[in-house]
Amino acid sequence: MASGFKFSKHFAVELGIDYNLGFSTKVNNVLNGDNTKITVMASTLSVIPSLVAQFQAGPVIPYVCVGPEIAVINNYYTRTAGLVSSFKTTSTGEKNTKDYGGIALGIKAAVGVEYPLTKFISIFGEIQARAISFSPKHGKVTKYTVDGVDQLSTLSTKQSKWDYVKLMVLKGLLK
């Protein structure tokens, strides 16, 4: 959802608010006799102020749009499930985690074409590209089962909740 203001014949500013529910990505991990499936997914609520440049080309109006993306609600979910072997036993388990907090920063660029139907209504087509970087502040285990039995209460606070810290390299320390 976006709203804008055209301040000249060819330029406008736009303020967009987007909710992105990312598609999940699945990875199979087969290592040391284990067979686990890892699924990751992220969601964000973003504010995107943009500059739009447009030029009349006959009955259509091509345009470009670029601006920073600031994501204010960030959640990164990981689900690990499968067969886990130890020295003498084999178990099936599932562990779900959620990383959250922090602000994600990125950029949005778009190109499109608009076809005005009336003074206030248009049809348009647009292609967007986005790049965003997210560094969460916190994480927690939301589900932990072994052989179908809930084991979340057996985890210590240190095992079930964590805080991410920034790694700072002192100038001149690495030479």
C-alpha positions in Angstrom: 0.0 0.0 0.0 1.4 3.4 -1.0 0.5 7.0 -1.3 2.3 9.8 -3.1 2.6 13.4 -3.9 3.6 14.7 -7.4 5.6 17.9 -6.9 6.5 18.4 -10.6 5.5 17.1 -14.0 8.1 14.3 -13.9 8.8 13.7 -10.2 6.9 12.5 -7.2 7.5 11.2 -3.7 5.8 8.1 -2.4 5.4 6.5 1.0 4.7 2.8 1.0 3.9 0.3 3.8 4.5 -3.3 2.9 4.0 -6.6 4.8 6.1 -9.4 3.4 5.5 -13.0 4.2 8.4 -14.8 2.6 8.2 -18.2 1.0 9.8 -21.0 3.0 13.0 -22.5 1.9 13.7 -26.2 2.6 17.1 -27.9 2.9 17.8 -31.6 3.5 20.8 -32.3 5.8 22.3 -35.8 5.7 25.3 -35.9 7.9 26.7 -38.6 10.3 23.7 -40.8 9.8 21.2 -38.0 10.6 18.5 -37.1 8.1 17.0 -33.7 9.0 14.9 -31.2 7.0 15.5 -27.5 7.8 12.8 -25.0 6.8 13.4 -21.2 7.1 11.0 -18.4 6.5 10.9 -14.6 7.3 8.3 -11.9 7.6 8.7 -8.1 7.7 6.6 -5.0 8.0 8.4 -2.3 6.0 8.2 1.5 5.5 9.5 2.5 2.1 9.9 6.2 1.2 10.6 6.5 -2.5 11.4 9.0 -5.3 9.5 8.4 -8.5 10.5 9.7 -12.0 8.0 9.4 -14.8 7.8 10.5 -18.4 4.9 10.6 -20.9 5.4 8.3 -23.8 2.2 8.5 -25.9 -0.8 7.0 -24.1 1.4 5.3 -21.4 3.6 6.7 -18.7 6.8 4.7 -18.0 8.4 5.3 -14.5 11.2 4.3 -12.2 11.1 4.3 -8.4 13.9 3.9 -5.9 14.1 4.3 -2.1 15.3 2.9 1.2 13.4 0.1 2.9 13.1 0.1 6.7 11.6 -3.0 8.2 10.3 -2.5 11.7 8.8 -5.9 12.5 11.1 -8.7 11.6 10.7 -12.4 12.3 12.9 -15.2 11.0 11.5 -18.7 11.6 13.5 -22.0 11.5 12.0 -25.5 11.7 14.3 -28.5 12.0 12.8 -31.9 11.9 13.9 -35.4 11.2 16.0 -38.4 12.3 18.8 -37.8 14.8 21.2 -40.6 15.9 23.4 -40.6 19.0 25.7 -43.4 20.3 23.1 -46.1 20.8 19.7 -44.6 20.0 17.9 -43.1 17.1 15.1 -40.5 17.7 12.9 -38.3 15.6 12.6 -34.7 16.7 11.4 -31.3 15.8 12.7 -27.9 17.0 11.2 -24.6 15.9 13.0 -21.3 16.6 12.2 -17.7 16.1 14.7 -14.8 15.7 13.3 -11.4 16.2 13.8 -7.7 17.1 16.1 -5.2 15.5 15.6 -3.1 12.4 16.3 -4.4 8.9 17.6 -1.9 6.3 17.6 -2.3 2.5 16.7 -0.7 -0.8 13.8 -1.1 -3.2 14.0 -0.3 -6.9 11.1 -0.6 -9.4 10.4 0.0 -13.1 6.9 0.1 -14.4 4.4 1.5 -16.9 1.1 3.2 -16.1 -2.0 3.6 -18.4 -4.4 6.3 -17.2 -8.1 5.4 -17.6 -9.4 8.6 -16.0 -7.8 11.5 -14.2 -7.8 9.5 -10.9 -7.7 5.8 -12.0 -4.9 4.0 -13.9 -3.8 0.5 -14.7 -0.2 -0.3 -14.1 2.4 -3.0 -14.3 5.6 -3.0 -12.2 8.7 -5.1 -11.6 10.4 -4.7 -8.2 13.8 -5.7 -6.9 14.6 -5.5 -3.2 17.7 -6.2 -1.1 17.5 -6.2 2.7 19.8 -7.0 5.5 18.5 -8.2 8.9 20.4 -8.7 12.1 18.1 -9.9 14.9 18.4 -8.9 18.5 16.9 -12.0 20.2 16.0 -15.6 19.5 14.0 -18.3 21.2 12.9 -22.0 20.8 9.1 -22.1 20.3 8.7 -25.9 20.0 11.0 -28.9 20.9 9.8 -32.5 20.6 11.6 -35.8 20.7 9.8 -38.9 19.5 6.5 -36.9 19.6 6.9 -35.9 23.2 7.1 -32.2 24.1 10.5 -31.5 25.6 10.5 -27.7 25.6 10.3 -27.6 29.4 13.5 -29.6 29.7 15.6 -26.9 28.0 17.4 -24.4 30.3 16.8 -20.7 29.7 20.3 -20.5 28.1 19.2 -23.2 25.6 15.8 -21.8 24.9 16.4 -18.0 24.7 19.3 -16.0 23.5 20.4 -12.5 22.7 22.6 -11.6 19.7 25.6 -9.3 20.3 27.5 -7.2 17.9 31.1 -8.3 17.2 33.4 -5.4 17.4 36.9 -5.6 16.0 39.3 -3.1 17.6 41.3 -1.0 15.1 44.8 -2.5 14.7 43.9 -5.7 16.5 44.0 -7.8 13.3 47.2 -7.3 11.4 
